[in-house]
Amino acid sequence: MTARSMKNAFWDELRASAGPNGMPWIICGDFNATFNLGDKNGGPPNLADIRLANSFLQELKLLEPPAVGRRFSWTNGQSDSIWVKLDRFIVNSECVGFFPKLIQKSLPRLGSDHVSIRLELGIHYSIPRPFRYELAWFMAEGHLRYWAKFSFGSIKLKKLALLHELDCLDSIAENRCLSPLESKQGEDLKLELFLIRKQEELYWKQRFRLQWLKEGDENTRFFHAVAIGRRNRNFIPSIIFNGTTMTDPRDIGKVFSDRFQLQFGQSRSNRFLIDFRKLLSNRNLVDLSQLDRPFTMEEVKTAVFDLGKDKALGPDGFPLLFFR
């Protein structure tokens, strides 16, 4: 049985996977099928595929969220390229009811013949963050302040800029062959992106706390997942204070800060009264005068170098790697 003849079985399997009525449902992936005539650029359309796909959508009352960005998600990579939209998100009406502003956004194509897509549901709160010295700054050249403001800037912004330029070249390749100059530009952009991704690896490695991973493991996705997981565990969505439920992050933060200000600085009586002279009366006296002498530079250096270089930052935002 050929893969083409199994298309009906594929749609039937998806039908059988549908949940009960009223449950939100999201399907995502490479359907290896076109849903309308505009899903393909180059080569004749497959009308049978289009009929089967639309029959599936209508029967289960599914729809495709609006797409932002690229028209196509796959290319054969040949000189006379064929571009087809094979990857997509499909949702039911219950899902749209929960998330009325659903959109699917295409991302730059990296090392694959498919374009990645992302389903966006809503917005994120933006809160000011304290200064944090980034380990990835050591990969840039120049003065520290120049790194932070001009050379390094934001890893994410630089990465997005490079991905955008590669995405533009991909869009050109959808309609014509790239010139030698454009092909060379694409190779240079990929090399620069590789360096940016190494910086991103350091960025997320600084934010995870697992001891057993060795330095140099290029697993940014894992580092990112651990950091996000820790952030989710620490997230407080709401609190009840004086009978009122608070959900705004600023109000929640003020309640905690006011509470701690009341706690700190208050003297408390000790239930235990110990006479240390009687407790140590049978012990030989120990000369502790050396504890008052100033630390030597060698002692300070030894203490600093014995600690982990990427451990918790100090109050000034600098890790021990900076002082090394």
C-alpha positions, 0 to 999 in steps of 0.5 A: 500500500502506497503512502498516497493510498493511506491518506483516507486512513490518516484522516479517519485516525484523526477523526477517531482522536477527536475529544468529547464535545465542549473540549478545546482541541488543537492539532499541529503538524505536517499534514502532508496535504494542501487545503486550498489551491493557494497552498502550492507554488509550482507544480500542479495542485492535488485536487483529491488532497484538497477535497479530503482535507476540507471534508475533514474540516467541515465534518468536525467543524474545525478551522485554521487560525489566521496565519502571519508571515510566510505563505508556504512551510516546505520547499524541495530545495531544488534550483527550480524550487517548489513551495507548499504549505504542509504545516499548520495548526487546526483548532475547534470552536471551543478552543477559539472561545477560550483564546479568541485572538489565536494566530499562527506565526511562521518562524525562520527556516533553520537547517530543515526543508520545513518552516517552523510555526508557532501558535500565539495565544495572548500577551506576557506581562513586562516587568522591570528587571535588575542589572545582571551581568551575563556570562555570554558577554565574555564572548564579545570583544571590547570594553564592558560597557561597550559590550552591554550597549553596542556590541552585545546588546540583546541576544534575542534581538540580534538573533531575531534580526539575523533570522529575519534576514535569512527569512527574507532570503528564503522568501526570495528563493520562493520566487527565483533562484538566489544569485551567487552574492545572495547565496554567499550572504546566506552562508555568512548569516548562518555563521553569525547565527551560529555564534549568536546561538552559542551566546544564547547557550551561555545565557540560558546555562547561567539561569539553570541550577542543575549541577550534573550537566557538564559545561559545553553541552550545546542544549539550549532547549534544555537550559531554556526549559529548566529556567522556564520551569523554575519560573513557573514553579515560583509564579504566584498567580493570585493571593487573598489579602484581607478578604480580597483576591489580588491578581495584579503582579504589582499589588501582590509584590506590594503585599509581600514587601510590606509584610517583610518590612514589618517582620525585619528589624523587630527584636525578639526575646530569647527563651533560653538564657545561657551562661557561656562562662559556666558552659566553657569553664572546664575547657582550655582557652583558645586564642582567637585573636587571629580571627581579628586580623585582616584577610590577605589577598591570597586568602581572598583569591583562594575563596573566590576561585574555590566557588562556582563561577556561574553561581548566584549573583551578588547584590550588584548583579555580578557573578564570580566569573566577572571577578576572576 
